Amino acid sequence: MATVNYSVPDDVKRVFNETFRGRNKSALIARLMLQAVEEEQRATRRAQAIESLLSRRSERTPLTSAAVEAARDALRGEAQ
């Protein structure tokens, strides 16, 4: 198992220790670190997906308002 050494503000350390008194703080920190990694990975995937969608959008010809309205009307007609 690896050891990490990070500095945190004293008030953060105090409230963390108070909140998690009697618990395995190493396990808690490890879980929080994994959650942070997963969150960052999700954000990266989300940004890549948005970039992909935006790049595809620039390759398409925009629809006119009339075309959008016609498609909407056609879909509404199918739903009834």
mmCIF file of the N, C-alpha and C atoms, coordinates in Angstrom:
data_MODEL
# 
_entry.id   MODEL 
# 
loop_
_atom_site.group_PDB 
_atom_site.id 
_atom_site.type_symbol 
_atom_site.label_atom_id 
_atom_site.label_alt_id 
_atom_site.label_comp_id 
_atom_site.label_asym_id 
_atom_site.label_entity_id 
_atom_site.label_seq_id 
_atom_site.pdbx_PDB_ins_code 
_atom_site.Cartn_x 
_atom_site.Cartn_y 
_atom_site.Cartn_z 
_atom_site.occupancy 
_atom_site.B_iso_or_equiv 
_atom_site.pdbx_formal_charge 
_atom_site.auth_seq_id 
_atom_site.auth_comp_id 
_atom_site.auth_asym_id 
_atom_site.auth_atom_id 
_atom_site.pdbx_PDB_model_num 
ATOM 1   N N  . MET A 1 1  ? 0.848   -1.172 0.000   1.00 0.00 ? 1  MET A N  1 
ATOM 2   C CA . MET A 1 1  ? 0.000   0.000  0.000   1.00 0.00 ? 1  MET A CA 1 
ATOM 3   C C  . MET A 1 1  ? 0.894   1.236  0.000   1.00 0.00 ? 1  MET A C  1 
ATOM 4   N N  . ALA A 1 2  ? 0.497   2.234  -0.761  1.00 0.00 ? 2  ALA A N  1 
ATOM 5   C CA . ALA A 1 2  ? 1.274   3.461  -0.880  1.00 0.00 ? 2  ALA A CA 1 
ATOM 6   C C  . ALA A 1 2  ? 0.877   4.455  0.212   1.00 0.00 ? 2  ALA A C  1 
ATOM 7   N N  . THR A 1 3  ? 1.782   5.342  0.510   1.00 0.00 ? 3  THR A N  1 
ATOM 8   C CA . THR A 1 3  ? 1.522   6.425  1.447   1.00 0.00 ? 3  THR A CA 1 
ATOM 9   C C  . THR A 1 3  ? 1.563   7.735  0.675   1.00 0.00 ? 3  THR A C  1 
ATOM 10  N N  . VAL A 1 4  ? 0.571   8.583  0.898   1.00 0.00 ? 4  VAL A N  1 
ATOM 11  C CA . VAL A 1 4  ? 0.545   9.901  0.265   1.00 0.00 ? 4  VAL A CA 1 
ATOM 12  C C  . VAL A 1 4  ? 0.579   10.958 1.360   1.00 0.00 ? 4  VAL A C  1 
ATOM 13  N N  . ASN A 1 5  ? 1.076   12.114 1.017   1.00 0.00 ? 5  ASN A N  1 
ATOM 14  C CA . ASN A 1 5  ? 1.206   13.180 1.992   1.00 0.00 ? 5  ASN A CA 1 
ATOM 15  C C  . ASN A 1 5  ? 0.709   14.475 1.355   1.00 0.00 ? 5  ASN A C  1 
ATOM 16  N N  . TYR A 1 6  ? -0.455  14.963 1.806   1.00 0.00 ? 6  TYR A N  1 
ATOM 17  C CA . TYR A 1 6  ? -1.036  16.195 1.296   1.00 0.00 ? 6  TYR A CA 1 
ATOM 18  C C  . TYR A 1 6  ? -1.261  17.150 2.453   1.00 0.00 ? 6  TYR A C  1 
ATOM 19  N N  . SER A 1 7  ? -1.117  18.418 2.167   1.00 0.00 ? 7  SER A N  1 
ATOM 20  C CA . SER A 1 7  ? -1.405  19.444 3.170   1.00 0.00 ? 7  SER A CA 1 
ATOM 21  C C  . SER A 1 7  ? -2.828  19.944 2.970   1.00 0.00 ? 7  SER A C  1 
ATOM 22  N N  . VAL A 1 8  ? -3.553  20.083 4.066   1.00 0.00 ? 8  VAL A N  1 
ATOM 23  C CA . VAL A 1 8  ? -4.910  20.620 4.025   1.00 0.00 ? 8  VAL A CA 1 
ATOM 24  C C  . VAL A 1 8  ? -5.018  21.692 5.107   1.00 0.00 ? 8  VAL A C  1 
ATOM 25  N N  . PRO A 1 9  ? -5.931  22.638 4.931   1.00 0.00 ? 9  PRO A N  1 
ATOM 26  C CA . PRO A 1 9  ? -6.115  23.650 5.972   1.00 0.00 ? 9  PRO A CA 1 
ATOM 27  C C  . PRO A 1 9  ? -6.480  23.000 7.309   1.00 0.00 ? 9  PRO A C  1 
ATOM 28  N N  . ASP A 1 10 ? -6.028  23.611 8.376   1.00 0.00 ? 10 ASP A N  1 
ATOM 29  C CA . ASP A 1 10 ? -6.273  23.060 9.717   1.00 0.00 ? 10 ASP A CA 1 
ATOM 30  C C  . ASP A 1 10 ? -7.760  22.874 10.006  1.00 0.00 ? 10 ASP A C  1 
ATOM 31  N N  . ASP A 1 11 ? -8.593  23.835 9.572   1.00 0.00 ? 11 ASP A N  1 
ATOM 32  C CA . ASP A 1 11 ? -10.023 23.700 9.858   1.00 0.00 ? 11 ASP A CA 1 
ATOM 33  C C  . ASP A 1 11 ? -10.642 22.523 9.102   1.00 0.00 ? 11 ASP A C  1 
ATOM 34  N N  . VAL A 1 12 ? -10.147 22.225 7.907   1.00 0.00 ? 12 VAL A N  1 
ATOM 35  C CA . VAL A 1 12 ? -10.636 21.070 7.153   1.00 0.00 ? 12 VAL A CA 1 
ATOM 36  C C  . VAL A 1 12 ? -10.245 19.786 7.874   1.00 0.00 ? 12 VAL A C  1 
ATOM 37  N N  . LYS A 1 13 ? -9.000  19.713 8.318   1.00 0.00 ? 13 LYS A N  1 
ATOM 38  C CA . LYS A 1 13 ? -8.534  18.530 9.049   1.00 0.00 ? 13 LYS A CA 1 
ATOM 39  C C  . LYS A 1 13 ? -9.364  18.331 10.321  1.00 0.00 ? 13 LYS A C  1 
ATOM 40  N N  . ARG A 1 14 ? -9.612  19.416 11.025  1.00 0.00 ? 14 ARG A N  1 
ATOM 41  C CA . ARG A 1 14 ? -10.358 19.328 12.274  1.00 0.00 ? 14 ARG A CA 1 
ATOM 42  C C  . ARG A 1 14 ? -11.771 18.808 12.046  1.00 0.00 ? 14 ARG A C  1 
ATOM 43  N N  . VAL A 1 15 ? -12.494 19.406 11.102  1.00 0.00 ? 15 VAL A N  1 
ATOM 44  C CA . VAL A 1 15 ? -13.871 19.002 10.868  1.00 0.00 ? 15 VAL A CA 1 
ATOM 45  C C  . VAL A 1 15 ? -13.931 17.586 10.284  1.00 0.00 ? 15 VAL A C  1 
ATOM 46  N N  . PHE A 1 16 ? -12.947 17.208 9.475   1.00 0.00 ? 16 PHE A N  1 
ATOM 47  C CA . PHE A 1 16 ? -12.889 15.841 8.945   1.00 0.00 ? 16 PHE A CA 1 
ATOM 48  C C  . PHE A 1 16 ? -12.712 14.852 10.088  1.00 0.00 ? 16 PHE A C  1 
ATOM 49  N N  . ASN A 1 17 ? -11.758 15.125 10.950  1.00 0.00 ? 17 ASN A N  1 
ATOM 50  C CA . ASN A 1 17 ? -11.505 14.230 12.087  1.00 0.00 ? 17 ASN A CA 1 
ATOM 51  C C  . ASN A 1 17 ? -12.701 14.146 13.023  1.00 0.00 ? 17 ASN A C  1 
ATOM 52  N N  . GLU A 1 18 ? -13.386 15.269 13.235  1.00 0.00 ? 18 GLU A N  1 
ATOM 53  C CA . GLU A 1 18 ? -14.572 15.254 14.091  1.00 0.00 ? 18 GLU A CA 1 
ATOM 54  C C  . GLU A 1 18 ? -15.701 14.447 13.450  1.00 0.00 ? 18 GLU A C  1 
ATOM 55  N N  . THR A 1 19 ? -15.882 14.658 12.176  1.00 0.00 ? 19 THR A N  1 
ATOM 56  C CA . THR A 1 19 ? -16.977 14.005 11.461  1.00 0.00 ? 19 THR A CA 1 
ATOM 57  C C  . THR A 1 19 ? -16.773 12.499 11.366  1.00 0.00 ? 19 THR A C  1 
ATOM 58  N N  . PHE A 1 20 ? -15.536 12.091 11.158  1.00 0.00 ? 20 PHE A N  1 
ATOM 59  C CA . PHE A 1 20 ? -15.260 10.677 10.931  1.00 0.00 ? 20 PHE A CA 1 
ATOM 60  C C  . PHE A 1 20 ? -14.507 10.031 12.094  1.00 0.00 ? 20 PHE A C  1 
ATOM 61  N N  . ARG A 1 21 ? -14.711 10.546 13.278  1.00 0.00 ? 21 ARG A N  1 
ATOM 62  C CA . ARG A 1 21 ? -14.087 9.990  14.480  1.00 0.00 ? 21 ARG A CA 1 
ATOM 63  C C  . ARG A 1 21 ? -14.406 8.502  14.591  1.00 0.00 ? 21 ARG A C  1 
ATOM 64  N N  . GLY A 1 22 ? -13.386 7.706  14.881  1.00 0.00 ? 22 GLY A N  1 
ATOM 65  C CA . GLY A 1 22 ? -13.571 6.275  15.074  1.00 0.00 ? 22 GLY A CA 1 
ATOM 66  C C  . GLY A 1 22 ? -13.686 5.473  13.788  1.00 0.00 ? 22 GLY A C  1 
ATOM 67  N N  . ARG A 1 23 ? -13.544 6.122  12.644  1.00 0.00 ? 23 ARG A N  1 
ATOM 68  C CA . ARG A 1 23 ? -13.646 5.425  11.364  1.00 0.00 ? 23 ARG A CA 1 
ATOM 69  C C  . ARG A 1 23 ? -12.265 5.312  10.732  1.00 0.00 ? 23 ARG A C  1 
ATOM 70  N N  . ASN A 1 24 ? -12.117 4.408  9.796   1.00 0.00 ? 24 ASN A N  1 
ATOM 71  C CA . ASN A 1 24 ? -10.865 4.204  9.081   1.00 0.00 ? 24 ASN A CA 1 
ATOM 72  C C  . ASN A 1 24 ? -10.682 5.347  8.077   1.00 0.00 ? 24 ASN A C  1 
ATOM 73  N N  . LYS A 1 25 ? -9.923  6.349  8.482   1.00 0.00 ? 25 LYS A N  1 
ATOM 74  C CA . LYS A 1 25 ? -9.764  7.546  7.657   1.00 0.00 ? 25 LYS A CA 1 
ATOM 75  C C  . LYS A 1 25 ? -8.992  7.261  6.376   1.00 0.00 ? 25 LYS A C  1 
ATOM 76  N N  . SER A 1 26 ? -8.074  6.310  6.427   1.00 0.00 ? 26 SER A N  1 
ATOM 77  C CA . SER A 1 26 ? -7.339  5.950  5.205   1.00 0.00 ? 26 SER A CA 1 
ATOM 78  C C  . SER A 1 26 ? -8.297  5.398  4.154   1.00 0.00 ? 26 SER A C  1 
ATOM 79  N N  . ALA A 1 27 ? -9.217  4.560  4.569   1.00 0.00 ? 27 ALA A N  1 
ATOM 80  C CA . ALA A 1 27 ? -10.197 4.006  3.633   1.00 0.00 ? 27 ALA A CA 1 
ATOM 81  C C  . ALA A 1 27 ? -11.109 5.104  3.094   1.00 0.00 ? 27 ALA A C  1 
ATOM 82  N N  . LEU A 1 28 ? -11.500 6.030  3.958   1.00 0.00 ? 28 LEU A N  1 
ATOM 83  C CA . LEU A 1 28 ? -12.341 7.151  3.526   1.00 0.00 ? 28 LEU A CA 1 
ATOM 84  C C  . LEU A 1 28 ? -11.625 8.006  2.495   1.00 0.00 ? 28 LEU A C  1 
ATOM 85  N N  . ILE A 1 29 ? -10.375 8.332  2.771   1.00 0.00 ? 29 ILE A N  1 
ATOM 86  C CA . ILE A 1 29 ? -9.599  9.156  1.839   1.00 0.00 ? 29 ILE A CA 1 
ATOM 87  C C  . ILE A 1 29 ? -9.426  8.426  0.513   1.00 0.00 ? 29 ILE A C  1 
ATOM 88  N N  . ALA A 1 30 ? -9.152  7.140  0.560   1.00 0.00 ? 30 ALA A N  1 
ATOM 89  C CA . ALA A 1 30 ? -8.997  6.357  -0.676  1.00 0.00 ? 30 ALA A CA 1 
ATOM 90  C C  . ALA A 1 30 ? -10.291 6.382  -1.484  1.00 0.00 ? 30 ALA A C  1 
ATOM 91  N N  . ARG A 1 31 ? -11.430 6.220  -0.805  1.00 0.00 ? 31 ARG A N  1 
ATOM 92  C CA . ARG A 1 31 ? -12.713 6.258  -1.503  1.00 0.00 ? 31 ARG A CA 1 
ATOM 93  C C  . ARG A 1 31 ? -12.967 7.628  -2.115  1.00 0.00 ? 31 ARG A C  1 
ATOM 94  N N  . LEU A 1 32 ? -12.665 8.695  -1.371  1.00 0.00 ? 32 LEU A N  1 
ATOM 95  C CA . LEU A 1 32 ? -12.851 10.047 -1.883  1.00 0.00 ? 32 LEU A CA 1 
ATOM 96  C C  . LEU A 1 32 ? -11.941 10.320 -3.080  1.00 0.00 ? 32 LEU A C  1 
ATOM 97  N N  . MET A 1 33 ? -10.730 9.797  -3.024  1.00 0.00 ? 33 MET A N  1 
ATOM 98  C CA . MET A 1 33 ? -9.809  9.965  -4.153  1.00 0.00 ? 33 MET A CA 1 
ATOM 99  C C  . MET A 1 33 ? -10.355 9.258  -5.397  1.00 0.00 ? 33 MET A C  1 
ATOM 100 N N  . LEU A 1 34 ? -10.883 8.041  -5.219  1.00 0.00 ? 34 LEU A N  1 
ATOM 101 C CA . LEU A 1 34 ? -11.463 7.321  -6.356  1.00 0.00 ? 34 LEU A CA 1 
ATOM 102 C C  . LEU A 1 34 ? -12.673 8.064  -6.916  1.00 0.00 ? 34 LEU A C  1 
ATOM 103 N N  . GLN A 1 35 ? -13.491 8.612  -6.034  1.00 0.00 ? 35 GLN A N  1 
ATOM 104 C CA . GLN A 1 35 ? -14.646 9.387  -6.493  1.00 0.00 ? 35 GLN A CA 1 
ATOM 105 C C  . GLN A 1 35 ? -14.188 10.604 -7.300  1.00 0.00 ? 35 GLN A C  1 
ATOM 106 N N  . ALA A 1 36 ? -13.133 11.262 -6.852  1.00 0.00 ? 36 ALA A N  1 
ATOM 107 C CA . ALA A 1 36 ? -12.612 12.422 -7.573  1.00 0.00 ? 36 ALA A CA 1 
ATOM 108 C C  . ALA A 1 36 ? -12.093 12.016 -8.953  1.00 0.00 ? 36 ALA A C  1 
ATOM 109 N N  . VAL A 1 37 ? -11.417 10.880 -9.024  1.00 0.00 ? 37 VAL A N  1 
ATOM 110 C CA . VAL A 1 37 ? -10.911 10.380 -10.305 1.00 0.00 ? 37 VAL A CA 1 
ATOM 111 C C  . VAL A 1 37 ? -12.081 10.074 -11.242 1.00 0.00 ? 37 VAL A C  1 
ATOM 112 N N  . GLU A 1 38 ? -13.092 9.373  -10.738 1.00 0.00 ? 38 GLU A N  1 
ATOM 113 C CA . GLU A 1 38 ? -14.259 9.036  -11.555 1.00 0.00 ? 38 GLU A CA 1 
ATOM 114 C C  . GLU A 1 38 ? -14.977 10.288 -12.036 1.00 0.00 ? 38 GLU A C  1 
ATOM 115 N N  . GLU A 1 39 ? -15.111 11.272 -11.174 1.00 0.00 ? 39 GLU A N  1 
ATOM 116 C CA . GLU A 1 39 ? -15.763 12.527 -11.538 1.00 0.00 ? 39 GLU A CA 1 
ATOM 117 C C  . GLU A 1 39 ? -14.988 13.238 -12.643 1.00 0.00 ? 39 GLU A C  1 
ATOM 118 N N  . GLU A 1 40 ? -13.679 13.266 -12.523 1.00 0.00 ? 40 GLU A N  1 
ATOM 119 C CA . GLU A 1 40 ? -12.845 13.905 -13.540 1.00 0.00 ? 40 GLU A CA 1 
ATOM 120 C C  . GLU A 1 40 ? -12.930 13.154 -14.869 1.00 0.00 ? 40 GLU A C  1 
ATOM 121 N N  . GLN A 1 41 ? -12.952 11.830 -14.811 1.00 0.00 ? 41 GLN A N  1 
ATOM 122 C CA . GLN A 1 41 ? -13.082 11.035 -16.032 1.00 0.00 ? 41 GLN A CA 1 
ATOM 123 C C  . GLN A 1 41 ? -14.428 11.277 -16.703 1.00 0.00 ? 41 GLN A C  1 
ATOM 124 N N  . ARG A 1 42 ? -15.496 11.369 -15.914 1.00 0.00 ? 42 ARG A N  1 
ATOM 125 C CA . ARG A 1 42 ? -16.816 11.674 -16.475 1.00 0.00 ? 42 ARG A CA 1 
ATOM 126 C C  . ARG A 1 42 ? -16.817 13.042 -17.142 1.00 0.00 ? 42 ARG A C  1 
ATOM 127 N N  . ALA A 1 43 ? -16.196 14.018 -16.487 1.00 0.00 ? 43 ALA A N  1 
ATOM 128 C CA . ALA A 1 43 ? -16.136 15.367 -17.052 1.00 0.00 ? 43 ALA A CA 1 
ATOM 129 C C  . ALA A 1 43 ? -15.364 15.368 -18.372 1.00 0.00 ? 43 ALA A C  1 
ATOM 130 N N  . THR A 1 44 ? -14.289 14.590 -18.425 1.00 0.00 ? 44 THR A N  1 
ATOM 131 C CA . THR A 1 44 ? -13.501 14.503 -19.658 1.00 0.00 ? 44 THR A CA 1 
ATOM 132 C C  . THR A 1 44 ? -14.313 13.859 -20.774 1.00 0.00 ? 44 THR A C  1 
ATOM 133 N N  . ARG A 1 45 ? -15.010 12.748 -20.454 1.00 0.00 ? 45 ARG A N  1 
ATOM 134 C CA . ARG A 1 45 ? -15.839 12.083 -21.459 1.00 0.00 ? 45 ARG A CA 1 
ATOM 135 C C  . ARG A 1 45 ? -16.965 13.002 -21.933 1.00 0.00 ? 45 ARG A C  1 
ATOM 136 N N  . ARG A 1 46 ? -17.566 13.745 -20.993 1.00 0.00 ? 46 ARG A N  1 
ATOM 137 C CA . ARG A 1 46 ? -18.637 14.672 -21.342 1.00 0.00 ? 46 ARG A CA 1 
ATOM 138 C C  . ARG A 1 46 ? -18.119 15.766 -22.282 1.00 0.00 ? 46 ARG A C  1 
ATOM 139 N N  . ALA A 1 47 ? -16.955 16.313 -21.975 1.00 0.00 ? 47 ALA A N  1 
ATOM 140 C CA . ALA A 1 47 ? -16.368 17.356 -22.826 1.00 0.00 ? 47 ALA A CA 1 
ATOM 141 C C  . ALA A 1 47 ? -16.050 16.806 -24.212 1.00 0.00 ? 47 ALA A C  1 
ATOM 142 N N  . GLN A 1 48 ? -15.545 15.575 -24.284 1.00 0.00 ? 48 GLN A N  1 
ATOM 143 C CA . GLN A 1 48 ? -15.248 14.961 -25.578 1.00 0.00 ? 48 GLN A CA 1 
ATOM 144 C C  . GLN A 1 48 ? -16.524 14.728 -26.380 1.00 0.00 ? 48 GLN A C  1 
ATOM 145 N N  . ALA A 1 49 ? -17.589 14.297 -25.713 1.00 0.00 ? 49 ALA A N  1 
ATOM 146 C CA . ALA A 1 49 ? -18.858 14.068 -26.399 1.00 0.00 ? 49 ALA A CA 1 
ATOM 147 C C  . ALA A 1 49 ? -19.421 15.380 -26.939 1.00 0.00 ? 49 ALA A C  1 
ATOM 148 N N  . ILE A 1 50 ? -19.341 16.419 -26.146 1.00 0.00 ? 50 ILE A N  1 
ATOM 149 C CA . ILE A 1 50 ? -19.832 17.733 -26.583 1.00 0.00 ? 50 ILE A CA 1 
ATOM 150 C C  . ILE A 1 50 ? -19.023 18.213 -27.777 1.00 0.00 ? 50 ILE A C  1 
ATOM 151 N N  . GLU A 1 51 ? -17.713 18.072 -27.701 1.00 0.00 ? 51 GLU A N  1 
ATOM 152 C CA . GLU A 1 51 ? -16.851 18.486 -28.810 1.00 0.00 ? 51 GLU A CA 1 
ATOM 153 C C  . GLU A 1 51 ? -17.191 17.703 -30.079 1.00 0.00 ? 51 GLU A C  1 
ATOM 154 N N  . SER A 1 52 ? -17.441 16.416 -29.937 1.00 0.00 ? 52 SER A N  1 
ATOM 155 C CA . SER A 1 52 ? -17.802 15.584 -31.080 1.00 0.00 ? 52 SER A CA 1 
ATOM 156 C C  . SER A 1 52 ? -19.116 16.044 -31.698 1.00 0.00 ? 52 SER A C  1 
ATOM 157 N N  . LEU A 1 53 ? -20.100 16.318 -30.850 1.00 0.00 ? 53 LEU A N  1 
ATOM 158 C CA . LEU A 1 53 ? -21.390 16.795 -31.351 1.00 0.00 ? 53 LEU A CA 1 
ATOM 159 C C  . LEU A 1 53 ? -21.254 18.142 -32.049 1.00 0.00 ? 53 LEU A C  1 
ATOM 160 N N  . LEU A 1 54 ? -20.480 19.032 -31.449 1.00 0.00 ? 54 LEU A N  1 
ATOM 161 C CA . LEU A 1 54 ? -20.311 20.361 -32.049 1.00 0.00 ? 54 LEU A CA 1 
ATOM 162 C C  . LEU A 1 54 ? -19.573 20.280 -33.380 1.00 0.00 ? 54 LEU A C  1 
ATOM 163 N N  . SER A 1 55 ? -18.582 19.394 -33.479 1.00 0.00 ? 55 SER A N  1 
ATOM 164 C CA . SER A 1 55 ? -17.850 19.280 -34.736 1.00 0.00 ? 55 SER A CA 1 
ATOM 165 C C  . SER A 1 55 ? -18.747 18.693 -35.823 1.00 0.00 ? 55 SER A C  1 
ATOM 166 N N  . ARG A 1 56 ? -19.623 17.752 -35.464 1.00 0.00 ? 56 ARG A N  1 
ATOM 167 C CA . ARG A 1 56 ? -20.565 17.198 -36.443 1.00 0.00 ? 56 ARG A CA 1 
ATOM 168 C C  . ARG A 1 56 ? -21.568 18.257 -36.882 1.00 0.00 ? 56 ARG A C  1 
ATOM 169 N N  . ARG A 1 57 ? -21.942 19.101 -35.942 1.00 0.00 ? 57 ARG A N  1 
ATOM 170 C CA . ARG A 1 57 ? -22.927 20.143 -36.250 1.00 0.00 ? 57 ARG A CA 1 
ATOM 171 C C  . ARG A 1 57 ? -22.408 21.067 -37.335 1.00 0.00 ? 57 ARG A C  1 
ATOM 172 N N  . SER A 1 58 ? -21.121 21.369 -37.298 1.00 0.00 ? 58 SER A N  1 
ATOM 173 C CA . SER A 1 58 ? -20.557 22.286 -38.291 1.00 0.00 ? 58 SER A CA 1 
ATOM 174 C C  . SER A 1 58 ? -20.496 21.647 -39.676 1.00 0.00 ? 58 SER A C  1 
ATOM 175 N N  . GLU A 1 59 ? -20.613 20.326 -39.756 1.00 0.00 ? 59 GLU A N  1 
ATOM 176 C CA . GLU A 1 59 ? -20.569 19.626 -41.038 1.00 0.00 ? 59 GLU A CA 1 
ATOM 177 C C  . GLU A 1 59 ? -21.949 19.518 -41.683 1.00 0.00 ? 59 GLU A C  1 
ATOM 178 N N  . ARG A 1 60 ? -22.990 19.838 -40.943 1.00 0.00 ? 60 ARG A N  1 
ATOM 179 C CA . ARG A 1 60 ? -24.354 19.698 -41.449 1.00 0.00 ? 60 ARG A CA 1 
ATOM 180 C C  . ARG A 1 60 ? -24.904 21.037 -41.902 1.00 0.00 ? 60 ARG A C  1 
ATOM 181 N N  . THR A 1 61 ? -25.794 20.970 -42.868 1.00 0.00 ? 61 THR A N  1 
ATOM 182 C CA . THR A 1 61 ? -26.487 22.165 -43.319 1.00 0.00 ? 61 THR A CA 1 
ATOM 183 C C  . THR A 1 61 ? -27.633 22.438 -42.350 1.00 0.00 ? 61 THR A C  1 
ATOM 184 N N  . PRO A 1 62 ? -27.728 23.655 -41.832 1.00 0.00 ? 62 PRO A N  1 
ATOM 185 C CA . PRO A 1 62 ? -28.812 23.953 -40.885 1.00 0.00 ? 62 PRO A CA 1 
ATOM 186 C C  . PRO A 1 62 ? -30.187 23.813 -41.552 1.00 0.00 ? 62 PRO A C  1 
ATOM 187 N N  . LEU A 1 63 ? -31.164 23.359 -40.786 1.00 0.00 ? 63 LEU A N  1 
ATOM 188 C CA . LEU A 1 63 ? -32.530 23.256 -41.285 1.00 0.00 ? 63 LEU A CA 1 
ATOM 189 C C  . LEU A 1 63 ? -33.215 24.613 -41.156 1.00 0.00 ? 63 LEU A C  1 
ATOM 190 N N  . THR A 1 64 ? -34.117 24.860 -42.067 1.00 0.00 ? 64 THR A N  1 
ATOM 191 C CA . THR A 1 64 ? -34.905 26.084 -41.970 1.00 0.00 ? 64 THR A CA 1 
ATOM 192 C C  . THR A 1 64 ? -35.982 25.893 -40.902 1.00 0.00 ? 64 THR A C  1 
ATOM 193 N N  . SER A 1 65 ? -36.536 26.979 -40.462 1.00 0.00 ? 65 SER A N  1 
ATOM 194 C CA . SER A 1 65 ? -37.630 26.907 -39.486 1.00 0.00 ? 65 SER A CA 1 
ATOM 195 C C  . SER A 1 65 ? -38.802 26.142 -40.069 1.00 0.00 ? 65 SER A C  1 
ATOM 196 N N  . ALA A 1 66 ? -39.047 26.327 -41.343 1.00 0.00 ? 66 ALA A N  1 
ATOM 197 C CA . ALA A 1 66 ? -40.162 25.639 -41.999 1.00 0.00 ? 66 ALA A CA 1 
ATOM 198 C C  . ALA A 1 66 ? -39.931 24.124 -42.004 1.00 0.00 ? 66 ALA A C  1 
ATOM 199 N N  . ALA A 1 67 ? -38.698 23.699 -42.232 1.00 0.00 ? 67 ALA A N  1 
ATOM 200 C CA . ALA A 1 67 ? -38.392 22.261 -42.250 1.00 0.00 ? 67 ALA A CA 1 
ATOM 201 C C  . ALA A 1 67 ? -38.562 21.660 -40.856 1.00 0.00 ? 67 ALA A C  1 
ATOM 202 N N  . VAL A 1 68 ? -38.131 22.391 -39.833 1.00 0.00 ? 68 VAL A N  1 
ATOM 203 C CA . VAL A 1 68 ? -38.280 21.924 -38.454 1.00 0.00 ? 68 VAL A CA 1 
ATOM 204 C C  . VAL A 1 68 ? -39.762 21.813 -38.119 1.00 0.00 ? 68 VAL A C  1 
ATOM 205 N N  . GLU A 1 69 ? -40.537 22.822 -38.506 1.00 0.00 ? 69 GLU A N  1 
ATOM 206 C CA . GLU A 1 69 ? -41.976 22.813 -38.235 1.00 0.00 ? 69 GLU A CA 1 
ATOM 207 C C  . GLU A 1 69 ? -42.666 21.658 -38.950 1.00 0.00 ? 69 GLU A C  1 
ATOM 208 N N  . ALA A 1 70 ? -42.271 21.390 -40.185 1.00 0.00 ? 70 ALA A N  1 
ATOM 209 C CA . ALA A 1 70 ? -42.872 20.295 -40.949 1.00 0.00 ? 70 ALA A CA 1 
ATOM 210 C C  . ALA A 1 70 ? -42.555 18.953 -40.295 1.00 0.00 ? 70 ALA A C  1 
ATOM 211 N N  . ALA A 1 71 ? -41.321 18.769 -39.839 1.00 0.00 ? 71 ALA A N  1 
ATOM 212 C CA . ALA A 1 71 ? -40.929 17.529 -39.171 1.00 0.00 ? 71 ALA A CA 1 
ATOM 213 C C  . ALA A 1 71 ? -41.702 17.364 -37.868 1.00 0.00 ? 71 ALA A C  1 
ATOM 214 N N  . ARG A 1 72 ? -41.842 18.451 -37.123 1.00 0.00 ? 72 ARG A N  1 
ATOM 215 C CA . ARG A 1 72 ? -42.587 18.412 -35.864 1.00 0.00 ? 72 ARG A CA 1 
ATOM 216 C C  . ARG A 1 72 ? -44.051 18.037 -36.127 1.00 0.00 ? 72 ARG A C  1 
ATOM 217 N N  . ASP A 1 73 ? -44.635 18.652 -37.139 1.00 0.00 ? 73 ASP A N  1 
ATOM 218 C CA . ASP A 1 73 ? -46.034 18.355 -37.471 1.00 0.00 ? 73 ASP A CA 1 
ATOM 219 C C  . ASP A 1 73 ? -46.193 16.905 -37.900 1.00 0.00 ? 73 ASP A C  1 
ATOM 220 N N  . ALA A 1 74 ? -45.232 16.395 -38.657 1.00 0.00 ? 74 ALA A N  1 
ATOM 221 C CA . ALA A 1 74 ? -45.305 15.008 -39.121 1.00 0.00 ? 74 ALA A CA 1 
ATOM 222 C C  . ALA A 1 74 ? -45.215 14.047 -37.920 1.00 0.00 ? 74 ALA A C  1 
ATOM 223 N N  . LEU A 1 75 ? -44.340 14.351 -36.989 1.00 0.00 ? 75 LEU A N  1 
ATOM 224 C CA . LEU A 1 75 ? -44.209 13.492 -35.804 1.00 0.00 ? 75 LEU A CA 1 
ATOM 225 C C  . LEU A 1 75 ? -45.460 13.560 -34.928 1.00 0.00 ? 75 LEU A C  1 
ATOM 226 N N  . ARG A 1 76 ? -46.027 14.727 -34.823 1.00 0.00 ? 76 ARG A N  1 
ATOM 227 C CA . ARG A 1 76 ? -47.265 14.868 -34.042 1.00 0.00 ? 76 ARG A CA 1 
ATOM 228 C C  . ARG A 1 76 ? -48.391 14.088 -34.678 1.00 0.00 ? 76 ARG A C  1 
ATOM 229 N N  . GLY A 1 77 ? -48.421 14.073 -36.014 1.00 0.00 ? 77 GLY A N  1 
ATOM 230 C CA . GLY A 1 77 ? -49.443 13.330 -36.723 1.00 0.00 ? 77 GLY A CA 1 
ATOM 231 C C  . GLY A 1 77 ? -49.311 11.830 -36.491 1.00 0.00 ? 77 GLY A C  1 
ATOM 232 N N  . GLU A 1 78 ? -48.065 11.333 -36.386 1.00 0.00 ? 78 GLU A N  1 
ATOM 233 C CA . GLU A 1 78 ? -47.824 9.910  -36.142 1.00 0.00 ? 78 GLU A CA 1 
ATOM 234 C C  . GLU A 1 78 ? -48.204 9.518  -34.720 1.00 0.00 ? 78 GLU A C  1 
ATOM 235 N N  . ALA A 1 79 ? -48.075 10.455 -33.778 1.00 0.00 ? 79 ALA A N  1 
ATOM 236 C CA . ALA A 1 79 ? -48.337 10.148 -32.374 1.00 0.00 ? 79 ALA A CA 1 
ATOM 237 C C  . ALA A 1 79 ? -49.834 10.014 -32.094 1.00 0.00 ? 79 ALA A C  1 
ATOM 238 N N  . GLN A 1 80 ? -50.640 10.559 -32.965 1.00 0.00 ? 80 GLN A N  1 
ATOM 239 C CA . GLN A 1 80 ? -52.099 10.540 -32.722 1.00 0.00 ? 80 GLN A CA 1 
ATOM 240 C C  . GLN A 1 80 ? -52.740 9.311  -33.209 1.00 0.00 ? 80 GLN A C  1 
# 
